């Protein structure tokens, strides 16, 4: 794997390979000593032009558990805030010897520009670009669904026939876009639910059906119900009357939670607006995978960095070598 820029063009075999390696990584995280020597001597740069807590810390933990050196770069307080271009920043990282760059950027397409510009030879991982994609979030979501559904016997399995319903701010959500493409690639049936004003204009080209009624979608008995954060910071217009009205019509409250199938899982990429798109009862219920998603995110990002920088299929080999 040279780069991970999106899930739209991610082949099924490659996606399954990432998920299977993530299973291996998850196994190593059950040991007393969680660190592997795999990427010793490699340098991973977290290049974040947008604020982030979960994703940046998750990538940092993943790189450190693979023994890589990590440099955290925040646009605030850096030369970027003084007007330095992406090209100049990239060339600085190249001069520092970066082996992989994990980039989050407010402009859709920035990671692809970085990967194809020739400014840098490092592998590039998209950690979220504008409203375009967030591929590692989709991978950790698929990993979580697969693990919940199949348990320890999930290696090599796809999501054929699994019904996933994604609810909320589809228009501004790079998580929704990445999930739609990846889940479809893995064989899942995807349904999108949102107010008409929060559905993208180009959604007819997406491999998903669209509903506007959450209760009707729940009546279809989804295997996973993924609630998206209302991204108020990206909204510059009145997409729905009030937050209270949104919560009443499209929020997962205690009543809707009770009507879900007993084995349906409740997902959220975080951070959550409790009381808006999801109630405390739903977020903290036994069906919730929210904390599982955080845990699984480290394993999935370990797998991505591993395949990007080491390329071998058996990470356990390094653990065995280290133990000798």
N, C-alpha and C positions, 0 to 999 in steps of 0.2 A: 504494500500500500504506500503510495507516494504522498498523497494528501487526503484529508477528509473535509470536503467542502460543502456537501449536501447529501440528502438521501434520495433526491429525485433521480440521480444517475448512479446510485449505489447498487451494484449487482446483487442478486439474491444470495449467491454463494459467498460473496464477500461479507454481506450483512450477517449471515449465519456463522461465518468464521469468527467475526468480532464477538458475537454473542457466546459462542462456545469457548473462546479464549477468556472471555469475561467470567465464565463459570470456573475455569481453572484459577483465575485470579481470585475469585471469591473464596475458593477453597483455601488458598494461601492465607487469606485474611482471618481464618479461624485459628491459625497457629498462634502460639505465644509470641513468637518473633514474626512480625508481619512483613518485614522488609526483604526484598529480593535484590540480588546484585546485578540484575539484568542490564540496566542502563547506566552502570557506573562509568563515569567519564563523559557522559552526554550532558548537554545543556539544553534545558527547556525554558523558553521565555513565555510568560503569561503577559500578553500585550492587550490591555483592556482600555479601550477608548470610552466605554460606558461603565457606569457603576455596576458592580456585581458582588455578591457575597457567596452564595451557594456554588455557582459555577467556578469562580476563581479558586476558592478554597478546595473544591473537589478536584480540580486539575492539579493544584499544588500538592495535595495529599497523594494523588495518584503517581505523580512524578517522583516524589520523595520516597514512596514505598517501593519504587523501582530503582532507587539509589541514584537518580539523576540529580544534577545541580539545577536549582530553580532560580530564575530571576523574575521578580514580579515588577511589571512596568505599568504604571497608571498614568493616563494622559493628564490628569489634574496634577499640577505642580511640576510637570515635565516641560521639555522644550516644545511639545505639541501645543501647550497652552500659549506659547509665544509665537505660534504660527508655523512650526516645523511640519513639513509634509510627510505623508505616509512613506514616500520614496526615501526621504532622508532618514526617517526612523528605521526603515528596513535595512538600509545600507549600514547604519550604525550597528544594528544587531548582527549583520553579516560579518562586520569587522571584528565583533566580539566572539564570533565562532558559535553562534546559536545553531543547534542541530534540529530543533523543532520550535515552531512559534504557534502558540494558541492565541487566536485573536478574536476579540469581541469588538464590534464597530457599529456605529449608528447608521452607516451607509450600507444598503444592500449591495452585495457584490464585492465589498472590500477584501474579504479573504481570497476570493478568486483572483482579484487584481494582484494581490501579494504573491500568490502561488504561481502566476503565469507571467509576471512582469520581467523576470530575470534579475530583479534587484537582490534576490536572496536564494540560496541553495537549500535552505532548511525545509523540512516538511511542514506543511501548514494545516492546522486544525481549526475549523470554524466553530467558535464558541458562541455564535449568535451574531447575525448581521442584519441590522435594520428590522424590517418586517419580512425578511426573506426566509432564512432557515436557521435551525439550531439542531444539527444532526446528532450530537451526543445525547441530547435530551431525549430525542425519539428512540435512540438505541437503548437507553436505560429504561425508558417506558416499556419498550418491547421486551426487554430482559425481565422486567418486573412482572409483566403479564404472563410470560412464558413460565417463569419460576412459580408463580402462584397457581397456575393452571396445571402444570405437569410435575412440579416438585423436583426431586433429585433426578428424575428421568427426562430432563428437558433438553439435554445436549442433542444437537442435530435436528431438533424439531422446529417446524415453522408454526405459524398461527392460522393455518388453514381453517376457515369456518368460524373463527373466533369473532364475536360481534363487539365492536368498540364504538362507543358513542362519545363524541367530543362536544362539549357544551360551552358556549360563552363568546368571548371576543375573538372570533375567527379572523376578522378583518385585520387586526393588528398583530396577530399571533404567529411568530416564526415557529413556535412549538407545534401549533396545529398543522402548518404546512409540512414540516418535516415528518410528523407522525402520519399524516395522510399517505404520503408517498411510501414511507417505510412499511407501514402496516399493510398497505395494498401489496407491496412487493412480497411480503411474508404470507399473504393469503387471507388476511383478515377482511371482514366486512365492516366498512367505516361509515358512520352516520354523523353528520354535523348538525348541531342544533344551536340556533341563535336568533336574536331579533333580525328582521330583514335588513336593518341598517348596519349590522355588524357581520354581514356576509360579503366576501369579496366579489367584485364584478366578474372575475375570471373563473369562478368556482365551477362553472359548467364543464371545464376541462379537467377537473379533479376527479379521481376515481372514488367518489363518495356520494351518497345521497344526502339531500338537505331537507331538514324539517325545521319548523318554527315553533313547535309545541313540545315542550320537554316531557309533559305527562304522556303524550303519545309515544315518544321515543322510549320512555321507561317501560311502557306497556309492551314493547317489543322485546323485553327481557335481555338487555345487553349483558355481556360477560364482564365488561369494564365500562365504567362511566367516568370520563375524564373531564373535570371541571377546570376551566381556564380562568386566570386572573383577569379582571377588568382593568385594562391598562389605561388608567385615567391620564397618565403623563403623556400618552401618545394621542390623546383625543383633543381635537380643537373644534369640535362641534357637538351638538346635542344629539347623541345617538340613541338615547332612550329618555323618557320623561323624567324619572327620578331614580335614585338608587333603590329606594323602597319598592318602586314598581318593578324594577329589574329583578330584585330578589324574589318578589312574589311570583313572577312568571318564569324566570329562568334560573333561580337559585335552588340548590339542593338542601332543602330543609328537612326537619325530622319526619314530616309526613311523607315526603317523597322517598326518603331513605327507607322507611318502613315498607314501601311498596316494591322495592327492589327485590329481585330474586335472592334467596339466602346466600348463594355463593357468588353473587356479583361483587366485584371489587370497585372501590371508589378511589380515584386517582386525582392528583393535583400536582403540577410541576413546581409550585411555590414561586414566590411567596404568596400566601393566601390572604384574601380579604375576608376574614371571618364575618359572617352575618350578611355578606353581600352575595358572592357566588356560591359560598358553601357555609353551612351552619357548623357550630362547634360540635354538635352531636355527630354529624357526618364526618368531620375532619378527625375526630378522636375515636371513631367506632372501630370495632374489630375488622370491619371490611376495608378500612382505609389503608392504602399502601404508601401514604405520604412519606413516612420515615424509611420504609423499605426502598423507596425511590432514591432517597438521599444516600443510603448505604450502597445500593447497587450502582449509583453514579460513579463512585470511586472505582469499583471493579471494572465497569465499562470503560472508563477513561484510562485506567491502567492498560486494558486490552488494546485500546486505540494507540496509545503512545508506544506500547510494546511492538505492535505490528508495524507501526510507522518507522521505528528506530532500530528494532532488532530483527524483525521479519521472520523469526522462527515460529514454528507452530506449537512447541512444547515448553511453556514457561516453567513447568515443574522441573525441567531439566536443570535450570539454573538453581532452583532451590536445592536439588539433590547435590549439585556440584558444590554449592556453598556449605552444605552440611558435612562434606568430607574433610 
